[in-house]
C-alpha cells in the first residue's frame, strides 16, 4: 500500500539513505507505525514513526527514549537492530531491516519452536547481565534496587492512567494498589528489562536462532522475572510453547530456581502496564490505529489480569455463560460478515488493506454478539453487580464503573468480594467478545 507520509519525512529518509525510496505500511504493530523503506536497488530498511496517536504517544515512553535504549545496546553488541538515523522533531527512527520471521507470521515445527524458545531465553538473560550504570542510559530514572525501580514504574503508570479523559477500569485500580503492596525481592539489584519481549517482538531465522529483539519502547529498570512474565503473557496472542518450558529454559540459563510468587507478580505487572497502554489508545481513537487488534487484545489482557488476581487470592474461575438465541435482525449481521469474510478479504492483495478488512470482520462479530446479548442488559447487569457490593444504585453504567474504580483505588474493600465483582463483569464482557477474539479468547495463562 502506498504510504501517505509527510513530504518532509520522506525527504529525510531519502537523505539518510542517499537514494530514492518507496514506503509501504506494515500491518499490525502497536504503539508505533512501521514502514518498509525500499530502494530502487532492492535494499530494505525499517522506518518507525510515532504518529502522535499511538497508545504510548505523549507518555514518557517516547521514541527518543527507545532510540537511546537501542543505541546503548548497540555499544555492547546486543541483538537489537542497527540504527541508521534518528529525527527527534519528526519522531522517526530509520533502522536496518532484519530478515527473518516472527511467530505471528509463521507456524513452526515443535523442534524448531523449542530451539527458538531456548535461544530467546539465553538472549533475555544476557540482557539482564549488563550493569545498568555502564549502559549510560539516557532518560532513565536512577534506581538501584527492585523496590525503587518498581515504585518508579508504578508512578509512571499512574501518571499515564490518571488523566480524566483516559478510560478507567476497576481491575486496573485494584491491580495498581495490589502491586504497590506486594513488591517481591525489594533489595535485589534492578536490571534493564525489555518489558514486552515474546512472540512478535523478536525475529528468528530458519535455523531457529534469534536474529534480533525488537520494539524496545517500554524498556525500563525492574525485576528480571518481568521478562519471563512478558514471554508468558505475549503467548496470549499466539501459541508459543508452555509456561513449564519457558520456566525450565530460564532456570537452565540462569542456574537459579524461578520463584512462582515473584513470577506471578511479574505477570500482573506486565498485564497492568499493557492494559493501561491499551486504554490510552481506546480513549483517544484514531483512524491510523489498528482498532480491532487494540480492542480484542484489550479484552484478552483484561481477562488474563482478572484471572491472575483471582488466582493470587485463591479463587476459581466462574463457569461460562451462553449467548441468547439470535434475534430477528441476525440476518443483517450475517450478511455483513459473509460479504466481508468471503468476498472482500479474499479479493484484497495488499497486505495492509487485507489486514484492515479482516479487522472489520472481527468488529462485525463483536457487534453481532453484543446485539444478541443486549447492550442495555449488559450495562444494567454490570450496574446491579456494583450496586450490590457498594449498597448503592446508579443511573448509568458509567457511574457504576466510576464507583467501582473509586472503591478499588481507596483500598477500602474486601479483596475477594471485589475480585468476585470483577469476575462477574468480565464473564459477560468476554462472552460478547469471544467470537471476535477467535482462538485468543480461549487462551489462558498457566503458572
MIBA-191243 format. One record per residue: x negated, y negated, z negated of N, C-alpha, C in turn; residue in one letter. Coordinates in steps of 0.001 Angstrom, whole numbers, padded with zeros to 6 digits, always signed. Layout:
% MIBA-191243
XYZXYZXYZA
...
This chain:
% MIBA-191243
-000849+001189+000000+000000+000000+000000-000883-001236+000000X
-000603-002218+000825-001384-003445+000860-001302-004144-000478X
-002403-004616-000959-002452-005224-002283-002134-006703-002184X
-001114-007137-002910-000737-008540-002951-001498-009188-004099X
-002714-009647-003822-003553-010240-004858-003910-011660-004458X
-004210-012505-005449-004592-013886-005127-005803-013928-004197X
-005791-014900-003310-006883-015042-002348-008206-015227-003066X
-008196-016001-004149-009431-016262-004882-010029-014973-005447X
-009166-014082-005916-009647-012805-006458-010244-011953-005349X
-009575-011901-004224-010087-011127-003093-011433-011680-002631X
-011561-012998-002605-012837-013610-002209-013939-013257-003199X
-013586-013206-004482-014595-012858-005498-015091-011423-005282X
-014175-010490-005010-014575-009099-004765-015499-009029-003552X
-015145-009748-002502-015991-009749-001302-017372-010317-001594X
-017431-011363-002432-018731-011955-002762-019584-011006-003582X
-018958-010201-004435-019706-009241-005242-020290-008120-004391X
-019550-007721-003347-019978-006592-002523-020702-007032-001258X
-020561-008300-000918-021239-008806+000263-020681-008289+001566X
-019386-007967+001577-018763-007435+002782-017263-007608+002686X
-016575-007360+003782-015121-007368+003782-014608-006154+003001X
-013452-006321+002345-012864-005203+001599-011363-005174+001826X
-010793-004004+001685-009338-003824+001655-008975-003273+000285X
-007900-003790-000304-007489-003374-001635-006216-002550-001566X
-006174-001472-002313-004991-000617-002388-004664-000364-003854X
-003416-000595-004216-002992-000367-005592-003049+001117-005937X
-003492+001398-007156-003448+002769-007661-002174+002955-008468X
-001422+004015-008243-000237+004263-009071-000648+004626-010488X
+000311+004519-011400+000035+004852-012798-000655+003710-013493X
-001452+004048-014494-002145+003013-015244-001288+002508-016391X
-001946+001848-017338-001233+001347-018500-001350-000145-018647X
-002375-000577-019364-002481-001989-019705-003117-002827-018612X
-003798-002216-017657-004425-002958-016567-003849-002502-015223X
-003989-003368-014226-003685-002999-012851-004989-002585-012197X
-004962-001495-011470-006173-000990-010830-005986-000920-009320X
-007043-001306-008612-007072-001247-007159-008303-000456-006725X
-008182+000218-005593-009347+000761-004917-009776-000263-003876X
-011027-000714-003983-011594-001644-003000-012427-000844-002013X
-012044-000867-000729-012722-000082+000304-013410-001008+001296X
-014646-000672+001656-015391-001456+002638-015235-000831+004020X
-015549-001583+005075-015466-001005+006422-016363+000210+006599X
-017425+000306+005823-018357+001444+005932-017846+002677+005197X
-016727+002529+004459-016156+003673+003762-016517+003770+002294X
-017302+002818+001772-017624+002827+000339-016396+002418-000474X
-016258+002978-001657-015097+002661-002507-015559+002175-003876X
-014780+001234-004426-015048+000668-005744-013717+000538-006477X
-013803+000360-007782-012592+000211-008599-012516-001209-009129X
-011381-001844-008923-011132-003194-009441-010058-003105-010514X
-010410-003535-011729-009451-003556-012839-009116-005004-013154X
-007820-005292-013278-007361-006660-013473-006325-006693-014589X
-006477-007651-015476-005429-007934-016458-004511-008977-015825X
-003323-008536-015413-002402-009420-014697-001723-010426-015613X
-001848-010208-016936-001140-011057-017884+000199-010496-018307X
+000631-009395-017689+001932-008814-018016+001818-007390-018553X
+000609-006915-018783+000431-005563-019296+000686-005477-020784X
+000791-004250-021334+001055-004078-022761+000053-004784-023666X
-001217-004870-023255-002232-005467-024114-002579-006895-023720X
-001934-007424-022700-002207-008805-022288-001861-009759-023429X
-002762-010696-023678-002529-011671-024740-002894-011187-026123X
-003414-009954-026238-003839-009438-027543-005357-009528-027651X
-005891-009053-028783-007338-009037-028972-008024-008012-028068X
-007248-007078-027511-007828-006059-026639-007926-006613-025219X
-008801-007574-025027-008933-008250-023739-009798-007433-022786X
-009724-007777-021506-010578-007105-020528-012034-007523-020730X
-012266-008722-021269-013641-009133-021574-014225-008255-022683X
-013396-007920-023655-013839-007032-024729-014176-005654-024158X
-013345-005165-023238-013620-003884-022588-014927-003954-021798X
-015144-005067-021104-016394-005273-020368-017596-005202-021308X
-017476-005813-022483-018582-005793-023446-018863-004378-023951X
-017809-003602-024165-017986-002220-024631-018715-001397-023571X
-018238-001454-022326-018854-000664-021266-020295-001111-021025X
-020539-002412-021106-021909-002916-020939-022826-002359-022016X
-022350-002320-023259-023157-001761-024348-023427-000279-024121X
-022422+000450-023638-022595+001882-023396-023540+002152-022230X
-023539+001256-021245-024487+001415-020137-025924+001311-020633X
-026144+000451-021627-027512+000267-022147-028028+001528-022834X
-027125+002369-023329-027560+003611-023980-027286+004818-023075X
-027003+004556-021797-026843+005605-020775-025711+006574-021112X
-024604+006008-021545-023432+006833-021835-022579+006961-020582X
-021716+007963-020558-020909+008265-019378-019728+007303-019233X
-020020+006053-018925-018985+005086-018588-019289+004565-017189X
-018263+004200-016420-018523+003723-015053-019416+002491-015042X
-020267+002406-014033-021169+001263-013902-020390+000021-013480X
-020680-001097-014141-020019-002365-013814-020836-003102-012756X
-020148-003577-011739-020792-004337-010665-020633-005830-010892X
-019483-006259-011355-019256-007675-011599-018085-007891-012528X
-018084-009057-013197-017008-009405-014118-016710-010883-013995X
-015427-011234-013956-015000-012619-013878-013987-012865-014989X
-014417-013594-016028-013559-013821-017185-012344-014667-016825X
-012541-015649-015944-011440-016559-015622-010308-015826-014899X
-010670-014903-014030-009653-014143-013301-009299-012824-013994X
-009920-012575-015145-009673-011360-015926-009802-010125-015029X
-010951-010042-014351-011167-008969-013387-012530-008338-013591X
-012598-007027-013390-013837-006280-013530-013963-005324-012346X
-015071-005431-011644-015354-004571-010486-016337-003498-010924X
-016015-002234-010624-016799-001110-011117-017042-000105-010000X
-017998+000776-010248-018197+001888-009317-016955+002781-009331X
-016702+003415-008221-015612+004381-008127-016200+005767-008361X
-015839+006375-009457-016380+007691-009802-015534+008761-009125X
-016152+009513-008250-015435+010580-007544-015129+011721-008507X
-013951+012274-008352-013551+013380-009210-012056+013351-009446X
-011619+014070-010443-010194+014205-010742-009950+013950-012217X
-008707+013621-012524-008259+013632-013911-007192+014711-014016X
-006905+015150-015217-005940+016240-015359-004519+015779-015100X
-004317+014476-014889-002999+014026-014451-002826+014225-012949X
-003906+014476-012231-003853+014593-010779-003794+016040-010314X
-004464+016923-011019-004566+018301-010558-004352+019257-011720X
-003902+020462-011376-003848+021551-012343-005093+022403-012137X
-005723+022815-013219-006960+023573-013114-006765+024956-013718X
-007649+025866-013327-007604+027231-013844-008010+027247-015323X
-007518+028220-016093-007803+028252-017535-009291+028210-017878X
-010130+028948-017136-011559+028961-017440-012166+027582-017230X
-011808+026926-016117-012324+025588-015878-011782+024611-016909X
-010525+024792-017304-009944+023922-018329-010754+023989-019616X
-011165+025187-020004-011959+025327-021230-013317+024651-021077X
-013932+024761-019898-015208+024081-019670-015044+022564-019802X
-013974+022053-019207-013717+020612-019270-013518+020177-020720X
-012722+020926-021460-012451+020577-022859-013740+020554-023677X
-014565+021573-023496-015809+021652-024262-016755+020522-023898X
-016870+020227-022598-017782+019172-022174-017290+017810-022642X
-015979+017575-022538-015418+016309-023020-015730+016117-024501X
-015550+017159-025303-015775+017024-026736-017233+016721-027045X
-018149+017318-026298-019563+017011-026523-019847+015528-026282X
-019247+014954-025247-019469+013540-024963-018788+012647-025994X
-017628+013059-026478-016945+012285-027517-017768+012266-028789X
-018290+013409-029158-019123+013485-030371-020393+012655-030202X
-020958+012667-029002-022147+011835-028764-021826+010350-028946X
-020647+009935-028518-020246+008535-028702-020314+008141-030177X
-019880+009039-031047-019854+008730-032474-021242+008746-033103X
-022238+009236-032377-023597+009297-032928-024326+007964-032833X
-023815+007038-032008-024507+005758-031841-024379+004910-033103X
-025481+004287-033467-025454+003359-034598-024821+002053-034126X
-023756+001683-034774-022975+000534-034323-023811-000739-034217X
-024666-001077-035201-025449-002309-035059-026349-002320-033830X
-026862-001140-033444-027768-001070-032304-027045-001267-030968X
-025725-001066-030951-024972-001269-029719-024758-002747-029413X
-024909-003601-030427-024755-005058-030249-023428-005378-029567X
-022351-004842-030100-021031-005046-029519-020548-006465-029769X
-020159-007145-028706-019645-008499-028828-018122-008451-028981X
-017594-009312-029854-016159-009366-030066-015633-008313-031012X
-016535-007667-031767-016119-006648-032725-016301-007172-034146X
-015353-006810-035000-015460-007194-036401-016582-006392-037074X
-017081-006913-038163-018080-006204-038960-017357-005264-039920X
-017644-003994-039824-017019-003015-040701-017994-001873-040914X
-018512-001757-042106-019499-000715-042387-018849+000620-042701X
-017645+000600-043259-017002+001835-043710-015673+002058-042989X
-015183+003280-043098-013878+003617-042535-012787+002767-043177X
-012878+002555-044481-011877+001717-045161-011806+000334-044522X
-012944-000302-044335-012971-001639-043751-012473-001616-042310X
-012914-000614-041547-012540-000538-040133-011041-000328-039959X
-010464+000598-040733-009033+000873-040592-008210-000325-041039X
-008635-001001-042112-007901-002188-042552-007956-003281-041486X
-009117-003447-040829-009205-004384-039703-008239-003976-038592X
-008225-002687-038288-007382-002185-037214-005905-002402-037528X
-005504-002100-038757-004103-002283-039143-003710-003755-039127X
-004628-004618-039546-004333-006059-039496-004132-006507-038051X
-004951-005983-037146-004812-006324-035730-003481-005811-035185X
-003108-004590-035547-001846-004034-035079-000660-004823-035618X
-000737-005242-036879+000352-006039-037456+000478-007388-036743X
-000661-007977-036374-000608-009266-035674-000004-009098-034277X
-000250-007970-033632+000341-007698-032324+001838-007448-032439X
+002237-006780-033491+003618-006357-033688+004483-007451-034322X
+003835-008416-034972+004545-009382-035788+005423-010392-035086X
+005038-010943-033918+005842-011997-033299+007309-011594-033160X
+008240-012533-033408+009673-012183-033414+010206-011664-032096X
+009554-012023-030970+010058-011559-029676+009693-010108-029388X
+008813-009521-030198+008418-008123-029994+009455-007208-030639X
+009927-006244-029885+010952-005322-030389+010432-004592-031623X
+011262-004541-032648+010896-003899-033911+011552-002524-034013X
+010815-001579-034624+011314-000221-034820+011037+000188-036262X
+012017+000770-036955+011792+001141-038358+010669+002142-038546X
+010470+003039-037563+009391+004023-037710+008020+003359-037636X
+007897+002280-036869+006621+001562-036823+006350+000898-038161X
+007356+000205-038715+007164-000458-040010+006826+000553-041099X
+007498+001701-041076+007216+002732-042078+005799+003263-041902X
+005404+003545-040657+004084+004123-040395+002970+003163-040802X
+003115+001875-040521+002075+000914-040889+001848+000904-042398X
+002922+000939-043170+002775+000982-044621+002152+002281-045092X
+002570+003399-044495+002021+004703-044883+000532+004765-044572X
+000136+004279-043418-001278+004305-043044-002124+003495-044015X
-001646+002342-044396-002424+001497-045307-002627+002158-046664X
-001668+002970-047081-001746+003615-048407-002498+004943-048381X
-002852+005446-047197-003394+006806-047111-004673+006904-046288X
-005532+005902-046316-006766+005918-045543-007681+007027-046067X
-008086+007977-045223-008924+009090-045681-010407+008739-045630X
-011192+009393-046451-012651+009246-046454-013065+007780-046302X
-012595+006917-047203-012788+005465-047030-014243+005024-047029X
-015126+005767-047689-016532+005348-047762-017373+005856-046602X
-016785+006671-045714-017527+007201-044570-017952+006054-043648X
-019152+006121-043060-019564+005054-042136-018609+004955-040940X
-018232+003745-040589-017379+003526-039418-018171+003802-038147X
-017499+004327-037136-018133+004635-035857-017338+003980-034726X
-018003+003812-033584-017300+003363-032402-016457+004524-031882X
-015165+004288-031726-014267+005308-031182-013599+004751-029930X
-013320+005644-028984-012650+005254-027742-011219+004845-028028X
-010515+005629-028842-009162+005304-029263-008066+005802-028349X
-008393+006217-027122-007374+006653-026169-007949+007725-025243X
-008887+008506-025753-009558+009498-024918-008664+010723-024751X
-008766+011345-023583-007969+012535-023322-007532+012577-021873X
-006586+013459-021533-006155+013606-020144-005780+012274-019512X
-006271+012031-018311-006011+010784-017613-007062+009733-017829X
-007834+009838-018910-008837+008825-019230-010265+009367-019160X
-010451+010436-018427-011801+010884-018085-011743+011521-016706X
-012888+011556-016050-012981+012078-014680-013929+013268-014693X
-013534+014342-014040-014371+015548-014005-014553+016022-012575X
-015604+016785-012360-015894+017341-011052-015425+018774-010943X
-015570+019381-009763-015126+020771-009557-015895+021776-010398X
-017056+021369-010925-017832+022271-011778-017354+022248-013225X
-016325+021438-013524-015817+021361-014889-016609+020446-015785X
-017520+019665-015225-018317+018723-016017-017679+017344-015965X
-017677+016673-017106-017133+015321-017183-018118+014352-016532X
-017610+013534-015617-018458+012575-014904-018370+011170-015482X
-017259+010843-016095-017121+009516-016697-015932+009525-017640X
-016044+008763-018710-014908+008459-019575-014506+007019-019260X
-013227+006801-019025-012759+005519-018513-011741+004887-019463X
-011296+003680-019111-010254+002947-019835-010634+002724-021303X
-011557+001782-021505-012110+001517-022825-011434+000330-023518X
-010220-000028-023107-009641-001279-023598-009320-001288-025091X
-009033-000128-025689-008707-000139-027122-009846+000423-027973X
-011048+000506-027427-012191+000962-028231-012334+000069-029461X
-012686+000681-030588-012780-000076-031835-013605+000731-032833X
-013837+000170-033983-014524+000893-035050-013494+001634-035889X
-013830+002861-036263-012876+003639-037036-013451+004965-037476X
-012552+005883-037812-012944+007234-038231-013148+008095-036988X
-014232+008871-036919-014479+009686-035717-013320+010606-035332X
-012577+011111-036319-011491+012040-036002-010338+011366-035262X
-010352+010045-035175-009342+009374-034355-009407+009853-032911X
-010607+010099-032410-010726+010513-031016-010265+011951-030808X
-010488+012822-031781-009908+014156-031696-008388+014042-031719X
-007869+013176-032582-006419+012949-032647-005892+012428-031315X
-006646+011519-030684-006201+010966-029398-006130+012050-028330X
-007095+012963-028319-007073+014063-027340-005814+014903-027534X
-005463+015179-028792-004251+015937-029056-003014+015164-028601X
-002986+013854-028880-001812+013050-028551-001673+012824-027049X
-002796+012659-026335-002720+012461-024888-002115+013678-024198X
-002204+014842-024840-001624+016049-024253-000100+016019-024279X
+000512+014999-024905+001952+014832-024785+002335+014556-023331X
+001429+013907-022594+001721+013545-021216+001491+014665-020227X
+000543+015557-020525+000218+016649-019611-000422+017763-020433X
-000168+019031-020124-000807+020118-020873-002324+020015-020803X
-002971+020207-021948-004433+020122-021987-004939+020979-023139X
-004917+022280-022936-005392+023172-023974-004485+023172-025191X
-005021+023691-026291-004266+023752-027543-005011+022986-028628X
-004280+022636-029667-004915+021950-030788-006013+022820-031386X
-005768+024116-031487-006769+025017-032067-008061+025004-031250X
-007935+024956-029912-009131+024923-029067-009906+023626-029260X
-009211+022504-029301-009895+021222-029461-010559+021115-030828X
-009886+021614-031839-010472+021594-033190-011713+022475-033236X
-011635+023649-032609-012800+024538-032572-013958+023892-031816X
-013661+023200-030712-014714+022515-029960-015353+021405-030784X
-014532+020674-031528-015057+019615-032408-015991+020223-033449X
-015535+021299-034075-016332+021910-035130-017637+022476-034580X
-017606+023010-033357-018834+023526-032745-019793+022393-032401X
-019261+021274-031920-020113+020151-031509-020682+019377-032686X
-019978+019377-033809-020420+018592-034969-020998+019441-036092X
-020789+020762-036021-021203+021666-037103-020544+021265-038426X
-019326+020748-038353-018548+020397-039553-017131+020919-039384X
-016457+021082-040521-015073+021513-040503-014157+020302-040366X
-013087+020464-039616-012096+019399-039480-011154+019440-040673X
-011058+018312-041358-010094+018188-042451-008725+017894-041841X
-007758+018773-042055-006467+018647-041384-005696+017413-041853X
-005832+017033-043115-005138+015832-043588-005696+014587-042900X
-007025+014542-042744-007637+013402-042058-007224+013375-040595X
-007166+014539-039960-006735+014602-038566-005285+014148-038432X
-004425+014549-039367-003016+014122-039324-002912+012608-039471X
-003746+012019-040321-003790+010563-040440-004163+009947-039083X
-005164+010516-038425-005589+010002-037125-004480+010081-036099X
-003726+011176-036105-002609+011325-035167-001576+010229-035390X
-001219+009984-036640-000217+008952-036942-000741+007573-036576X
-002026+007326-036807-002617+006028-036443-002612+005838-034924X
-003023+006861-034185-003051+006768-032721-001647+006525-032174X
-000675+007301-032639+000694+007154-032157+001267+005786-032493X
+000949+005272-033682+001447+003948-034066+000850+002870-033179X
-000441+002977-032880-001089+001993-032001-000452+002021-030612X
-000246+003220-030083+000378+003330-028763+001800+002772-028773X
+002548+003097-029801+003945+002662-029896+004023+001130-029904X
+003146+000499-030665+003136-000965-030702+002796-001525-029327X
+001799-000958-028668+001446-001412-027329+002593-001254-026346X
+003297-000142-026427+004431+000090-025545+005567-000884-025844X
+005781-001200-027113+006829-002160-027451+006466-003568-026999X
+005186-003891-027002+004770-005165-026429+005181-005229-024965X
+005003-004130-024251+005315-004106-022817+006812-004246-022565X
+007622-003450-023280+009061-003488-023005+009707-004756-023538X
+009018-005468-024422+009553-006730-024940+009336-007885-023984X
+008451-007713-023013+008204-008749-022002+008059-008058-020648X
+009141-007497-020131+009070-006694-018904+008658-007518-017698X
+007989-006858-016764+007554-007486-015519+007652-006462-014409X
+007893-006925-013190+008054-006006-012061+006758-005284-011739X
+005615-005816-012189+004338-005154-011920+004114-003941-012824X
+004912-003808-013879+004753-002684-014794+005374-001417-014217X
+004834-000289-014627+005438+000993-014286+006477+001292-015367X
+007658+000709-015216+008673+000727-016272+009098+002141-016660X
+009385+003044-015717+009792+004396-016133+008727+005106-016973X
+007451+004947-016604+006384+005557-017396+006363+004964-018796X
+006470+003649-018889+006459+002997-020198+007607+003495-021077X
+008804+003569-020511+009973+003924-021307+009989+005396-021701X
+009655+006284-020752+009664+007703-021095+008532+008040-022055X
+007365+007463-021836+006251+007731-022741+006512+007115-024112X
+007193+005987-024134+007556+005362-025407+008438+006291-026235X
+009409+006942-025598+010256+007878-026330+009458+009092-026781X
+008535+009558-025955+007689+010678-026346+006863+010336-027581X
+006291+009135-027583+005479+008690-028721+006342+008524-029965X
+007527+007923-029815+008423+007752-030963+008785+009098-031572X
+009125+010053-030722+009493+011389-031187+008324+012048-031915X
+007121+011969-031326+005949+012591-031952+005603+011924-033278X
+005728+010600-033339+005415+009890-034581+006367+010288-035700X
+007650+010333-035403+008622+010696-036440+008421+012134-036887X
+008134+013016-035960+007872+014411-036335+006611+014516-037197X
+005570+013739-036856+004336+013783-037640+004567+013252-039052X
+005329+012180-039191+005639+011643-040517+006472+012634-041316X
+007416+013283-040658+008238+014280-041355+007372+015444-041838X
+006453+015880-040995+005573+016984-041378+004724+016628-042587X
+004204+015394-042623+003387+014964-043764+004189+014931-045052X
+005505+014822-044964+006362+014772-046146+007106+016093-046368X
+006615+017157-045719+007173+018487-045952+008576+018679-045431X
+008946+017962-044373+010307+018033-043838+010305+018772-042505X
+011368+019512-042237+011500+020264-040997+012297+019462-039971X
+012173+019882-038710+012901+019204-037639+014396+019482-037739X
+015206+018555-037255+016649+018750-037185+017001+019576-035955X
+018085+020324-035995+018495+021080-034792+018900+020108-033684X
+018696+020512-032421+019003+019597-031312+020499+019398-031119X
+020848+018307-030437+022229+018015-030066+022463+018403-028607X
+023731+018396-028191+024088+018657-026793+024891+017488-026256X
+024713+017199-024978+025465+016124-024345+026924+016527-024154X
+027851+015569-024208+029253+015871-023869+029383+016287-022409X
+030512+016836-022051+030767+017220-020656+030751+015983-019762X
+030357+016122-018491+030336+014970-017583+031709+014328-017440X
+031711+012998-017293+032959+012265-017127+033336+012105-015668X
+034355+011284-015430+034878+011107-014080+033895+010405-013153X
+032970+009607-013734+032027+008851-012910+030733+009617-012649X
+030672+010897-013015+029439+011671-012886+028970+011753-011440X
+029914+011802-010484+029519+011948-009089+028671+010772-008612X
+028958+009565-009092+028193+008387-008683+026727+008561-009064X
+026476+008991-010304+025102+009201-010765+024419+010310-009954X
+025137+011388-009702+024538+012497-008958+024236+012094-007511X
+025085+011238-006933+024839+010753-005580+023549+009941-005528X
+023377+009033-006497+022161+008223-006555+020934+009114-006720X
+021029+010077-007626+019897+010965-007878+019556+011796-006642X
+020569+012306-005948+020318+013114-004757+019674+012264-003660X
+020175+011050-003468+019629+010173-002424+018177+009828-002706X
+017889+009450-003937+016520+009077-004289+015587+010290-004250X
+016001+011363-004914+015111+012504-005083+014916+013344-003846X
+015967+013472-003018+015901+014391-001883+015720+013689-000544X
+015995+012386-000485+015865+011665+000776+014777+010597+000745X
+014814+009740-000263+013890+008603-000296+012470+009046-000650X
+012311+009742-001766+010971+010125-002219+010224+010951-001170X
+010824+012010-000587+010068+012793+000411+009689+011999+001654X
+010414+010915+001927+010139+010145+003144+009009+009141+002965X
+008533+008954+001754+007520+007930+001481+006124+008536+001504X
+005282+008011+002366+003898+008490+002457+002968+007697+001560X
+003308+006440+001289+002445+005593+000469+002506+006040-000989X
+001364+006353-001624+001375+006874-002998+002013+005919-003997X
+001747+004619-003838+002299+003646-004796+003817+003555-004664X
+004320+003459-003424+005763+003391-003207+006444+004680-003666X
+005797+005814-003404+006358+007101-003821+006442+007178-005348X
+005410+006699-006022+005391+006703-007485+006529+005842-008034X
+006733+004673-007421+007827+003795-007852+009185+004469-007642X
+009368+005112-006499+010648+005763-006214+010911+006924-007173X
+009861+007684-007489+010021+008769-008462+010404+008218-009825X
+009890+007031-010142+010276+006378-011384+011747+006021-011404X
+012285+005598-010254+013714+005287-010183+014566+006529-010425X
+014067+007687-010015+014774+008933-010296+014874+009136-011805X
+013772+008899-012509+013770+009062-013967+014760+008102-014623X
+014732+006838-014204+015640+005865-014796+017101+006222-014499X
+017367+006751-013320+018730+007147-012968+019197+008316-013836X
+018295+009246-014126+018655+010357-015013+018984+009851-016407X
+018197+008901-016876+018473+008322-018202+019834+007634-018210X
+020124+006806-017211+021393+006079-017167+022577+007038-017065X
+022409+008128-016337+023468+009143-016261+023770+009732-017628X
+022715+010117-018365+022927+010776-019653+023338+009788-020735X
+022901+008531-020619+023389+007504-021545+024887+007304-021351X
+025347+007312-020094+026778+007182-019815+027542+008373-020373X
+026954+009570-020268+027628+010767-020803+027763+010702-022315X
+026717+010276-022996+026787+010212-024458+027644+009027-024895X
+027466+007898-024199+028192+006684-024543+027302+005702-025272X
+026988+004580-024630+026107+003592-025251+026709+003034-026537X
+028023+002772-026509+028676+002244-027719+028647+003272-028844X
+028880+004533-028496+028829+005586-029515+027430+005687-030115X
+026412+005599-029259+025027+005685-029728+024736+004575-030733X
+025092+003349-030391+024855+002216-031295+025666+002361-032584X
+026915+002812-032457+027763+002944-033647+027200+003975-034614X
+026764+005115-034089+026251+006168-034969+024939+005743-035624X
+024081+005038-034882+022854+004517-035490+023188+003558-036630X
+024135+002652-036402+024507+001665-037417+025107+002336-038639X
+025915+003360-038419+026530+004060-039545+025486+004780-040382X
+024478+005374-039730+023415+006055-040473+022623+005064-041324X
+022273+003909-040747+021567+002893-041519+022446+002394-042656X
+023732+002221-042377+024655+001745-043396+024753+002675-044587X
+024775+003986-044343+024845+004938-045459+023602+004858-046334X
+022422+004638-045728+021193+004560-046520+021112+003251-047287X
+021541+002151-046671+021410+000828-047295+022665+000402-048046X
+023724+001221-047933+025022+000894-048538+025511-000475-048058X
+025423-000653-046751+025845-001900-046122+026599-001568-044843X
+027235-002595-044264+027870-002442-042957+027292-003500-042028X
+027262-003183-040738+026598-004052-039774+027506-004288-038576X
+027486-005537-038117+028324-005904-036974+027748-005403-035666X
+026426-005264-035604+025772-004834-034361+024687-003822-034677X
+024316-003064-033665+023218-002110-033814+021902-002837-034048X
+021750-004012-033442+020540-004799-033661+020381-005218-035113X
+021484-005598-035742+021432-005979-037153+021085-004775-038022X
+021611-003609-037662+021298-002398-038426+019826-002045-038296X
+019291-002134-037074+017875-001829-036886+017002-002814-037640X
+017361-004087-037638+016590-005087-038377+016597-004784-039866X
+017744-004333-040401+017818-003992-041819+016950-002784-042139X
+016936-001800-041244+016093-000622-041460+014620-000999-041414X
+014250-001888-040492+012855-002338-040415+012453-003076-041687X
+013323-003911-042166+013020-004669-043380+012876-003733-044576X
+013722-002721-044660+013624-001747-045743+012299-000997-045674X
+011901-000584-044480+010626+000113-044323+009464-000790-044663X
+009539-002034-044230+008458-002993-044483+008309-003278-045970X
+009414-003299-046694+009360-003593-048128+008779-002450-048932X
+008889-001232-048409+008417-000066-049143+009346+000355-050259X
+010479-000322-050401+011413-000059-051496+012462+000958-051056X
+012011+002160-050733+012919+003203-050288+012298+004566-050549X
+013146+005550-050712+012671+006927-050840+012171+007397-049481X
+010922+007854-049427+010302+008179-048146+011061+009276-047409X
+011432+010328-048111+012102+011447-047442+013486+011037-046932X
+014196+010235-047705+015512+009765-047250+015363+008885-046013X
+014325+008050-045997+014138+007152-044853+013719+007942-043614X
+012832+008910-043785+012432+009726-042633+013616+010525-042107X
+014509+010964-043007+015730+011639-042561+016556+010740-041660X
+016631+009447-042006+017315+008483-041153+016641+008402-039785X
+015320+008304-039786+014586+008240-038532+014830+009489-037685X
+014866+010644-038316+015090+011889-037585+016463+011896-036902X
+017481+011414-037605+018833+011438-037030+018944+010473-035843X
+018375+009287-036001+018401+008324-034896+017606+008862-033711X
+016429+009400-033985+015571+009906-032906+016203+011081-032190X
+016928+011921-032904+017557+013086-032267+018534+012643-031175X
+019282+011587-031445+020212+011089-030429+019471+010437-029267X
+018484+009613-029576+017729+008935-028516+017003+009950-027631X
+016437+010961-028250+015688+011953-027477+016619+012744-026561X
+017844+013002-027022+018810+013708-026192+019109+012911-024919X
+019305+011616-025058+019646+010774-023913+018474+010660-022946X
+017239+010679-023464+016057+010527-022615+015534+011860-022087X
+016030+012971-022578+015411+014272-022340+015258+014602-020856X
+016308+014461-020072+016227+014825-018655+015240+013938-017919X
+015232+012641-018223+014301+011712-017570+012857+012047-017916X
+012628+012573-019112+011270+012898-019543+010767+014199-018938X
+011674+015072-018530+011263+016348-017968+010501+017193-018982X
+009418+017836-018541+008637+018705-019420+008065+017945-020613X
+007776+016655-020429+007197+015876-021518+008127+015837-022728X
+009429+015880-022479+010379+015836-023580+010346+017049-024474X
+009760+018153-023983+009695+019395-024761+008353+019594-025455X
+007381+018751-025161+006053+018954-025732+006010+018509-027187X
+005276+019258-027996+005184+018973-029421+003714+019031-029844X
+003336+018185-030770+002001+018245-031352+001990+019304-032437X
+000991+020165-032405+000839+021203-033420-000534+021069-034028X
-000589+020781-035326-001876+020620-036007-002173+021855-036859X
